[in-house]
């Protein structure tokens, strides 16, 4: 029975969904790694797995409403600002300025960060996945989407663990990852249905400029706030 069901699958559609999700999964792997880097090494894999599964479940829900979501005015603007905040937040030191406790030492705190970031970044991506499922039987489209996304989970998990190893060895990867979130936020901002028609009239490389500004904003604000937080912590220790 199982073999018959697999044989009847529209494998071309499944392959398209997997490829799309893997191409877009690089961003997810970076976010997952950044969010889990403060966890105890023994709990990192737990955070990665729960974060990945939560992000996949959210993406399935988004696909059901993909086209409607993208037409909501100001949604991408709010999403871009939220993504900037997440990028800056992930650059801050591990200690909290109030009680000196690790801010993301909780698995659920890391999972929450992953899911929020994935929600914002998936607004555009889910349209491509939904389109890939259009050639399948209407009643089975969501099943194809879910099946294709689940097939991509192991590679996203592997990518996250690889990025975590790079972060442990090269801390500058955190800055690059935060800058990537700012880059994505800038590109998202200018495609909002409210801003896009007005910006198109300028006939300038608006998207590229917005991405550069977004990346610079996140990295600059992250460095400034991290330096300020470290200074406050140092002053408290001295006093």
Protein Blocks (a to p, Z undefined) as FASTA:
>chain_A
ZZmmmmmpcfklmmmmmmmmmmmmmmmmmmmmmmmmmpcfklmmmmmmmmmmmmmmmmmm
mmmmmmmmmmpghklmmmmmmmmmmmmmmmpcfbdfklopafklpfklmmmmmmmmmmmm
mmmmmmmmmmmmmmpcfklmmmmmmmmmmmmmmmmmmmmmmmmmmmmmmmmlmmmmmmmm
mmmmmmmmmmpfklmmmmmmnopafklmmmmmmmmmmmmmmmmmmmmmmmmmmmmmmZZ
